[in-house]
Amino acid sequence: MGFCKKEILFRLPEVPEIYLAGLYNDFAGEQRFTILTTAANTSIADVHNRMPLVLPNEDVSSWLQNTATAVRIINREPPMLVKQPVVS
């Protein structure tokens, strides 16, 4: 039996944009970007066992400027996301 992937849109409730935690490095003249992932919470677990580390809007500045806050963000439960199938 074949496997059919279905596109799913993930978003924060009542928020038009979503920010993902990531890292940037310039290595040997090559720019590299990585999106950090974490264990999926219950809003995503039925789709995949990992999820991007979502940054609520109010945490974006702290993620970029404060190492202690960034460590707390990495270690906390990610926010619940709303999912909906993408209709083509």
C-alpha positions as MATLAB code, in Angstrom:
seq = 'MGFCKKEILFRLPEVPEIYLAGLYNDFAGEQRFTILTTAANTSIADVHNRMPLVLPNEDVSSWLQNTATAVRIINREPPMLVKQPVVS';
ca = [
       0.000    0.000    0.000;
       1.385    3.449   -0.912;
       1.978    6.324    1.441;
       0.282    9.639    0.720;
       1.635   12.776    2.379;
      -0.898   15.458    3.234;
       0.145   19.069    3.651;
      -0.776   20.564    6.995;
      -0.625   24.218    8.039;
       0.545   24.827   11.613;
      -0.027   28.147   13.355;
      -0.328   29.743   16.752;
      -3.931   30.482   17.724;
      -4.969   34.058   16.914;
      -1.457   35.021   15.672;
      -0.796   35.756   11.969;
       2.910   34.828   12.009;
       5.058   32.154   13.599;
       8.725   32.486   14.562;
      11.077   29.515   14.785;
      14.231   29.391   16.896;
      17.355   28.868   14.896;
      21.093   29.273   14.740;
      23.250   31.037   12.184;
      26.949   30.502   11.481;
      29.361   31.773    8.865;
      31.732   28.822    8.392;
      34.591   29.008    5.913;
      32.757   31.729    4.000;
      29.550   29.699    3.797;
      26.388   30.873    5.548;
      24.625   28.102    7.462;
      21.190   28.215    9.070;
      19.602   25.603   11.319;
      16.064   25.477   12.690;
      16.067   23.983   16.180;
      13.621   21.204   16.988;
      12.256   19.737   20.168;
      10.037   16.837   21.182;
       6.524   17.300   19.823;
       3.834   18.396   22.239;
       0.319   16.958   22.076;
      -0.753   19.395   19.356;
       1.769   17.853   16.913;
       2.487   14.348   18.237;
      -0.041   12.618   15.970;
       1.781   14.073   12.922;
       5.436   13.753   13.967;
       7.542   13.100   17.072;
       9.576   16.332   16.612;
       8.556   19.946   16.032;
      10.336   23.244   15.439;
      11.128   25.244   18.543;
       8.407   27.889   18.241;
       9.067   31.370   19.596;
       6.002   33.333   20.649;
       6.255   36.968   19.442;
       7.132   38.259   22.901;
      10.198   35.939   23.104;
      11.878   36.817   19.779;
      13.941   39.716   21.114;
      15.035   37.758   24.204;
      16.025   34.782   22.030;
      18.324   37.034   20.028;
      19.784   39.071   22.892;
      19.801   37.097   26.145;
      21.556   33.748   26.501;
      19.937   32.871   29.849;
      16.465   33.470   28.398;
      17.348   31.455   25.288;
      18.311   28.492   27.493;
      14.960   28.732   29.326;
      13.113   28.844   25.981;
      14.947   25.733   24.769;
      13.989   23.803   27.891;
      10.317   24.702   28.225;
       7.238   23.069   26.758;
       6.579   24.589   23.310;
       3.285   26.404   22.721;
       0.306   24.484   21.418;
      -0.244   24.887   17.688;
      -3.421   24.720   15.643;
      -3.244   22.505   12.583;
      -5.388   22.452    9.520;
      -5.132   20.536    6.257;
      -3.993   22.549    3.245;
      -6.665   22.428    0.567;
      -5.255   22.591   -2.952;
];
